[in-house]
Amino acid sequence: MEYVRVTFPTNRLVYIDGEQNGYTNDVLRVDAGTHVFELGNLANYRPSQRKVVVEDTTVLEPLEIAFYRKHD
């Protein structure tokens, strides 16, 4: 089991490989391997998705995956 923290300035749902998997800024569990991370339909963030290899993490040292506010 691996661990990630998807960061964003506000609380948002996190989708991993198209499946709802928790909320931003919380530590989430995923299987080791390559995953696609998104924050859902409200497209006020960038990048639109991140494809990341997750490996060698711990609950105390999760992989940080950052999303940012989109400024129009």
A tleap script that builds the chain and sets N, CA, C and O, in Angstrom:
source leaprc.protein.ff14SB
mol = sequence {
  NMET GLU TYR VAL ARG VAL THR PHE PRO THR
  ASN ARG LEU VAL TYR ILE ASP GLY GLU GLN
  ASN GLY TYR THR ASN ASP VAL LEU ARG VAL
  ASP ALA GLY THR HIE VAL PHE GLU LEU GLY
  ASN LEU ALA ASN TYR ARG PRO SER GLN ARG
  LYS VAL VAL VAL GLU ASP THR THR VAL LEU
  GLU PRO LEU GLU ILE ALA PHE TYR ARG LYS
  HIE CASP
}
set mol.1.N position { 0.835 -1.175 0.000 }
set mol.1.CA position { 0.000 0.000 0.000 }
set mol.1.C position { 0.886 1.247 0.000 }
set mol.1.O position { 1.913 1.292 0.678 }
set mol.2.N position { 0.478 2.248 -0.762 }
set mol.2.CA position { 1.216 3.510 -0.862 }
set mol.2.C position { 0.324 4.653 -0.369 }
set mol.2.O position { -0.880 4.480 -0.177 }
set mol.3.N position { 0.940 5.826 -0.169 }
set mol.3.CA position { 0.222 6.966 0.400 }
set mol.3.C position { 0.540 8.238 -0.372 }
set mol.3.O position { 1.686 8.491 -0.744 }
set mol.4.N position { -0.508 9.037 -0.604 }
set mol.4.CA position { -0.354 10.314 -1.296 }
set mol.4.C position { -1.119 11.395 -0.548 }
set mol.4.O position { -2.075 11.110 0.173 }
set mol.5.N position { -0.691 12.632 -0.727 }
set mol.5.CA position { -1.453 13.787 -0.254 }
set mol.5.C position { -1.617 14.706 -1.462 }
set mol.5.O position { -0.641 15.263 -1.966 }
set mol.6.N position { -2.853 14.857 -1.920 }
set mol.6.CA position { -3.159 15.742 -3.038 }
set mol.6.C position { -3.481 17.106 -2.442 }
set mol.6.O position { -4.429 17.249 -1.670 }
set mol.7.N position { -2.685 18.102 -2.806 }
set mol.7.CA position { -2.854 19.412 -2.183 }
set mol.7.C position { -3.581 20.383 -3.110 }
set mol.7.O position { -3.399 20.368 -4.327 }
set mol.8.N position { -4.410 21.230 -2.494 }
set mol.8.CA position { -5.154 22.291 -3.171 }
set mol.8.C position { -5.568 23.270 -2.077 }
set mol.8.O position { -5.770 22.860 -0.934 }
set mol.9.N position { -5.700 24.564 -2.404 }
set mol.9.CA position { -6.009 25.552 -1.354 }
set mol.9.C position { -7.335 25.321 -0.622 }
set mol.9.O position { -7.479 25.747 0.524 }
set mol.10.N position { -8.304 24.657 -1.257 }
set mol.10.CA position { -9.581 24.391 -0.591 }
set mol.10.C position { -9.865 22.897 -0.596 }
set mol.10.O position { -9.194 22.131 -1.288 }
set mol.11.N position { -10.848 22.495 0.168 }
set mol.11.CA position { -11.234 21.098 0.277 }
set mol.11.C position { -11.997 20.678 -0.977 }
set mol.11.O position { -13.040 21.251 -1.292 }
set mol.12.N position { -11.481 19.679 -1.692 }
set mol.12.CA position { -12.099 19.185 -2.922 }
set mol.12.C position { -12.060 17.665 -2.923 }
set mol.12.O position { -11.200 17.057 -2.285 }
set mol.13.N position { -12.994 17.056 -3.642 }
set mol.13.CA position { -12.940 15.620 -3.866 }
set mol.13.C position { -11.744 15.292 -4.750 }
set mol.13.O position { -11.410 16.045 -5.665 }
set mol.14.N position { -11.111 14.174 -4.472 }
set mol.14.CA position { -9.993 13.694 -5.290 }
set mol.14.C position { -10.461 12.443 -6.026 }
set mol.14.O position { -11.059 11.541 -5.439 }
set mol.15.N position { -10.176 12.414 -7.321 }
set mol.15.CA position { -10.464 11.246 -8.143 }
set mol.15.C position { -9.145 10.622 -8.566 }
set mol.15.O position { -8.272 11.294 -9.115 }
set mol.16.N position { -9.011 9.328 -8.303 }
set mol.16.CA position { -7.823 8.579 -8.696 }
set mol.16.C position { -8.271 7.531 -9.694 }
set mol.16.O position { -9.081 6.660 -9.377 }
set mol.17.N position { -7.734 7.622 -10.907 }
set mol.17.CA position { -8.112 6.715 -11.992 }
set mol.17.C position { -9.623 6.732 -12.221 }
set mol.17.O position { -10.229 5.697 -12.499 }
set mol.18.N position { -10.226 7.920 -12.101 }
set mol.18.CA position { -11.647 8.089 -12.367 }
set mol.18.C position { -12.573 7.740 -11.218 }
set mol.18.O position { -13.787 7.902 -11.334 }
set mol.19.N position { -12.023 7.265 -10.114 }
set mol.19.CA position { -12.831 6.866 -8.956 }
set mol.19.C position { -12.646 7.855 -7.805 }
set mol.19.O position { -11.525 8.262 -7.499 }
set mol.20.N position { -13.751 8.235 -7.174 }
set mol.20.CA position { -13.683 9.119 -6.009 }
set mol.20.C position { -12.894 8.422 -4.909 }
set mol.20.O position { -13.140 7.255 -4.607 }
set mol.21.N position { -11.926 9.153 -4.300 }
set mol.21.CA position { -11.031 8.485 -3.358 }
set mol.21.C position { -10.704 9.344 -2.144 }
set mol.21.O position { -9.665 9.120 -1.523 }
set mol.22.N position { -11.520 10.295 -1.780 }
set mol.22.CA position { -11.243 11.093 -0.593 }
set mol.22.C position { -11.168 12.567 -0.929 }
set mol.22.O position { -11.735 13.022 -1.923 }
set mol.23.N position { -10.460 13.309 -0.087 }
set mol.23.CA position { -10.424 14.762 -0.200 }
set mol.23.C position { -8.999 15.294 -0.242 }
set mol.23.O position { -8.063 14.672 0.259 }
set mol.24.N position { -8.863 16.472 -0.860 }
set mol.24.CA position { -7.560 17.128 -0.892 }
set mol.24.C position { -7.059 17.377 0.516 }
set mol.24.O position { -7.835 17.523 1.460 }
set mol.25.N position { -5.752 17.423 0.630 }
set mol.25.CA position { -5.033 17.741 1.858 }
set mol.25.C position { -5.130 16.663 2.935 }
set mol.25.O position { -4.650 16.866 4.051 }
set mol.26.N position { -5.741 15.525 2.620 }
set mol.26.CA position { -5.749 14.359 3.501 }
set mol.26.C position { -4.773 13.330 2.931 }
set mol.26.O position { -4.466 13.362 1.740 }
set mol.27.N position { -4.294 12.435 3.762 }
set mol.27.CA position { -3.456 11.331 3.281 }
set mol.27.C position { -4.380 10.243 2.759 }
set mol.27.O position { -5.265 9.771 3.473 }
set mol.28.N position { -4.167 9.844 1.500 }
set mol.28.CA position { -4.983 8.831 0.844 }
set mol.28.C position { -4.140 7.604 0.527 }
set mol.28.O position { -2.946 7.718 0.254 }
set mol.29.N position { -4.762 6.435 0.565 }
set mol.29.CA position { -4.066 5.189 0.251 }
set mol.29.C position { -4.334 4.794 -1.189 }
set mol.29.O position { -5.458 4.911 -1.678 }
set mol.30.N position { -3.296 4.325 -1.863 }
set mol.30.CA position { -3.413 3.814 -3.234 }
set mol.30.C position { -2.481 2.622 -3.384 }
set mol.30.O position { -1.557 2.436 -2.593 }
set mol.31.N position { -2.734 1.822 -4.401 }
set mol.31.CA position { -1.805 0.741 -4.734 }
set mol.31.C position { -0.570 1.337 -5.398 }
set mol.31.O position { -0.643 2.413 -5.991 }
set mol.32.N position { 0.543 0.658 -5.305 }
set mol.32.CA position { 1.749 1.093 -5.997 }
set mol.32.C position { 1.502 1.066 -7.499 }
set mol.32.O position { 0.773 0.211 -8.002 }
set mol.33.N position { 2.111 2.002 -8.205 }
set mol.33.CA position { 1.978 2.031 -9.653 }
set mol.33.C position { 1.648 3.413 -10.171 }
set mol.33.O position { 1.723 4.397 -9.435 }
set mol.34.N position { 1.281 3.486 -11.447 }
set mol.34.CA position { 0.961 4.747 -12.099 }
set mol.34.C position { -0.527 5.024 -11.979 }
set mol.34.O position { -1.358 4.162 -12.267 }
set mol.35.N position { -0.858 6.248 -11.548 }
set mol.35.CA position { -2.253 6.641 -11.356 }
set mol.35.C position { -2.486 8.028 -11.929 }
set mol.35.O position { -1.567 8.841 -12.020 }
set mol.36.N position { -3.748 8.288 -12.319 }
set mol.36.CA position { -4.157 9.595 -12.810 }
set mol.36.C position { -4.988 10.267 -11.719 }
set mol.36.O position { -5.976 9.708 -11.244 }
set mol.37.N position { -4.569 11.480 -11.328 }
set mol.37.CA position { -5.229 12.246 -10.274 }
set mol.37.C position { -5.948 13.436 -10.879 }
set mol.37.O position { -5.394 14.140 -11.724 }
set mol.38.N position { -7.208 13.668 -10.438 }
set mol.38.CA position { -8.013 14.799 -10.885 }
set mol.38.C position { -8.836 15.318 -9.705 }
set mol.38.O position { -8.966 14.652 -8.678 }
set mol.39.N position { -9.390 16.524 -9.874 }
set mol.39.CA position { -10.235 17.106 -8.821 }
set mol.39.C position { -11.688 17.259 -9.256 }
set mol.39.O position { -12.438 18.013 -8.636 }
set mol.40.N position { -12.093 16.567 -10.298 }
set mol.40.CA position { -13.497 16.556 -10.681 }
set mol.40.C position { -13.877 17.565 -11.747 }
set mol.40.O position { -13.020 18.129 -12.428 }
set mol.41.N position { -15.193 17.786 -11.881 }
set mol.41.CA position { -15.753 18.547 -12.990 }
set mol.41.C position { -15.553 20.051 -12.902 }
set mol.41.O position { -15.514 20.715 -13.938 }
set mol.42.N position { -15.425 20.608 -11.721 }
set mol.42.CA position { -15.259 22.046 -11.575 }
set mol.42.C position { -13.839 22.404 -12.018 }
set mol.42.O position { -12.879 22.184 -11.280 }
set mol.43.N position { -13.712 22.955 -13.225 }
set mol.43.CA position { -12.400 23.127 -13.857 }
set mol.43.C position { -11.728 24.438 -13.461 }
set mol.43.O position { -11.288 25.196 -14.325 }
set mol.44.N position { -11.649 24.708 -12.166 }
set mol.44.CA position { -10.984 25.934 -11.697 }
set mol.44.C position { -9.604 25.627 -11.132 }
set mol.44.O position { -9.102 26.354 -10.274 }
set mol.45.N position { -9.000 24.560 -11.609 }
set mol.45.CA position { -7.685 24.154 -11.113 }
set mol.45.C position { -6.788 23.790 -12.287 }
set mol.45.O position { -7.260 23.522 -13.392 }
set mol.46.N position { -5.487 23.787 -12.024 }
set mol.46.CA position { -4.509 23.372 -13.020 }
set mol.46.C position { -3.452 22.525 -12.329 }
set mol.46.O position { -3.219 22.735 -11.138 }
set mol.47.N position { -2.816 21.608 -12.978 }
set mol.47.CA position { -3.172 21.100 -14.297 }
set mol.47.C position { -4.509 20.357 -14.245 }
set mol.47.O position { -5.024 20.085 -13.160 }
set mol.48.N position { -5.067 20.030 -15.403 }
set mol.48.CA position { -6.378 19.368 -15.422 }
set mol.48.C position { -6.299 17.955 -14.843 }
set mol.48.O position { -7.287 17.435 -14.324 }
set mol.49.N position { -5.131 17.346 -14.934 }
set mol.49.CA position { -4.883 16.043 -14.305 }
set mol.49.C position { -3.388 15.854 -14.159 }
set mol.49.O position { -2.590 16.530 -14.809 }
set mol.50.N position { -3.021 14.918 -13.291 }
set mol.50.CA position { -1.600 14.580 -13.126 }
set mol.50.C position { -1.478 13.067 -13.163 }
set mol.50.O position { -2.176 12.359 -12.437 }
set mol.51.N position { -0.591 12.581 -14.010 }
set mol.51.CA position { -0.290 11.151 -14.090 }
set mol.51.C position { 1.012 10.941 -13.347 }
set mol.51.O position { 2.047 11.489 -13.728 }
set mol.52.N position { 0.963 10.141 -12.277 }
set mol.52.CA position { 2.085 10.048 -11.350 }
set mol.52.C position { 2.369 8.586 -11.013 }
set mol.52.O position { 1.448 7.790 -10.835 }
set mol.53.N position { 3.655 8.245 -10.929 }
set mol.53.CA position { 4.070 6.936 -10.432 }
set mol.53.C position { 4.187 7.045 -8.919 }
set mol.53.O position { 4.908 7.899 -8.403 }
set mol.54.N position { 3.475 6.176 -8.213 }
set mol.54.CA position { 3.474 6.189 -6.746 }
set mol.54.C position { 4.193 4.934 -6.256 }
set mol.54.O position { 3.766 3.810 -6.522 }
set mol.55.N position { 5.303 5.152 -5.529 }
set mol.55.CA position { 6.058 4.025 -4.974 }
set mol.55.C position { 6.947 4.526 -3.837 }
set mol.55.O position { 7.304 5.703 -3.784 }
set mol.56.N position { 7.294 3.625 -2.943 }
set mol.56.CA position { 8.221 3.901 -1.842 }
set mol.56.C position { 7.740 5.045 -0.941 }
set mol.56.O position { 8.529 5.921 -0.584 }
set mol.57.N position { 6.467 5.045 -0.574 }
set mol.57.CA position { 5.921 6.055 0.337 }
set mol.57.C position { 5.576 5.411 1.670 }
set mol.57.O position { 5.520 4.186 1.784 }
set mol.58.N position { 5.346 6.242 2.671 }
set mol.58.CA position { 4.834 5.772 3.958 }
set mol.58.C position { 3.728 6.719 4.381 }
set mol.58.O position { 3.578 7.802 3.815 }
set mol.59.N position { 2.956 6.313 5.371 }
set mol.59.CA position { 1.882 7.176 5.860 }
set mol.59.C position { 2.447 8.470 6.439 }
set mol.59.O position { 1.785 9.506 6.390 }
set mol.60.N position { 3.656 8.426 6.982 }
set mol.60.CA position { 4.281 9.628 7.532 }
set mol.60.C position { 5.006 10.449 6.468 }
set mol.60.O position { 5.294 11.626 6.687 }
set mol.61.N position { 5.303 9.841 5.320 }
set mol.61.CA position { 5.964 10.545 4.207 }
set mol.61.C position { 5.244 10.229 2.905 }
set mol.61.O position { 5.789 9.542 2.041 }
set mol.62.N position { 4.003 10.738 2.761 }
set mol.62.CA position { 3.253 10.480 1.532 }
set mol.62.C position { 3.825 11.283 0.365 }
set mol.62.O position { 4.512 12.284 0.567 }
set mol.63.N position { 3.539 10.840 -0.839 }
set mol.63.CA position { 3.909 11.583 -2.037 }
set mol.63.C position { 2.975 12.785 -2.161 }
set mol.63.O position { 1.755 12.627 -2.124 }
set mol.64.N position { 3.538 13.986 -2.309 }
set mol.64.CA position { 2.742 15.207 -2.460 }
set mol.64.C position { 2.435 15.424 -3.938 }
set mol.64.O position { 3.336 15.409 -4.777 }
set mol.65.N position { 1.159 15.626 -4.248 }
set mol.65.CA position { 0.715 15.879 -5.618 }
set mol.65.C position { -0.066 17.185 -5.585 }
set mol.65.O position { -1.171 17.243 -5.046 }
set mol.66.N position { 0.516 18.238 -6.168 }
set mol.66.CA position { -0.046 19.575 -6.033 }
set mol.66.C position { -0.905 19.980 -7.235 }
set mol.66.O position { -0.547 19.758 -8.392 }
set mol.67.N position { -2.046 20.581 -6.911 }
set mol.67.CA position { -2.873 21.272 -7.886 }
set mol.67.C position { -2.976 22.727 -7.445 }
set mol.67.O position { -2.834 23.036 -6.262 }
set mol.68.N position { -3.223 23.618 -8.400 }
set mol.68.CA position { -3.250 25.049 -8.122 }
set mol.68.C position { -4.532 25.657 -8.666 }
set mol.68.O position { -5.157 25.115 -9.578 }
set mol.69.N position { -4.917 26.803 -8.086 }
set mol.69.CA position { -6.078 27.529 -8.605 }
set mol.69.C position { -5.773 28.018 -10.012 }
set mol.69.O position { -4.665 28.465 -10.309 }
set mol.70.N position { -6.774 27.924 -10.865 }
set mol.70.CA position { -6.653 28.442 -12.228 }
set mol.70.C position { -7.084 29.904 -12.208 }
set mol.70.O position { -8.181 30.227 -11.752 }
set mol.71.N position { -6.228 30.776 -12.698 }
set mol.71.CA position { -6.555 32.201 -12.751 }
set mol.71.C position { -6.918 32.544 -14.180 }
set mol.71.O position { -6.097 32.418 -15.088 }
set mol.72.N position { -8.155 32.980 -14.374 }
set mol.72.CA position { -8.626 33.321 -15.735 }
set mol.72.C position { -8.126 34.670 -16.170 }
set mol.72.O position { -8.425 35.111 -17.280 }
savepdb mol mol.pdb
quit
